[in-house]
Amino acid sequence: MGNPLDNTEIINILIEEIRETVPELEGQPISASDSMVDLGVNSIERSEVILAAMERLDLKIPMVQLHGPKDIQELADLLLVKSAG
């Protein structure tokens, strides 16, 4: 990516990947304050969402460094910090 990432872009990518990975959520509103657990995303799907988002963002971050965020906003913040190196 040529442009620096921004938080909103990362949130939108995460939400798109959640919808792609868990088609049952297609019609459900998803916001940055939602947690994947509360949305019914299991741990395997969560990993798929994060890996797909990192691929789209051209990030290489060990998954172990991405545990802890409580919601999509916190995950986006963490990805943004990690992308800055």
N, C-alpha and C positions, 0 to 999 in steps of 0.2 A: 504494500500500500504506500502510495506516495505521500498522501496527506496524513498528518498526525491524527490519531484516533480521538474520538470524543465519546463521552459517556453515553449520550443518547444513541449514538450509532451502535455501540456495543449492546446496550439494552435491547434495541430493536432486533439485532442479530440473534441474541439469546432467545427472545420471544419467538422469532421465526423458527429457530431450531427446535424449540419446545413443541411448537405446533406440528413441525415436520416429524419429529420423533414420536410424539404422542397424539395421533390423529383424533382421538376422542375429545381433545381440548379445542378442536377447530372453532366451534362457535362460542367458546367461553372467553370472556374478557380476561386478559392477563396484563397485570401492571408491574412496574418495577418493584413495588412493595410486596408482591406475592413471593412466597417461597415455593420452590419446586416440590418439596414434600407436601405442602398444603394443597398443591394442584394435583397431587396423586402421581407425580413423576417418581419412579423407583430409582434405586441407586445405579442400576445399569443404564437406564434411560438418561439419568443425569450425566453420567460419564459420556454417553454418546452426544448429548447436547453440548457439553463443554468442549469435547474434541472437535466437533463439527464447527463450533463457533471459533475456536482457536485456528482451525484450518482456514476459515474464511478471513480471519484477521491476520493471517500469516504469523501466528505466535507459536513459539515452542516453549512451553512451561511444563515442568513435571507436575502431574496430577496431584501429587502429595502436597504441593504448595497451594492448591486451590480448595482445600477443605476449610470449612469454618464459616463462610458467608451464610447469613441466615435467609437472605432473599436475593432476588435478581439484581436489585440495586447494588448490594454489597458485592456480589459476584462481578458485576460490571466494573465497580470501583477497583477491585482487586486486579482484574484483567488489565485495566487502564494503567495501574501502577506498574504491573509486571511488564507491560508493553514498553514502558518508558525506560526499562532496563535498570 
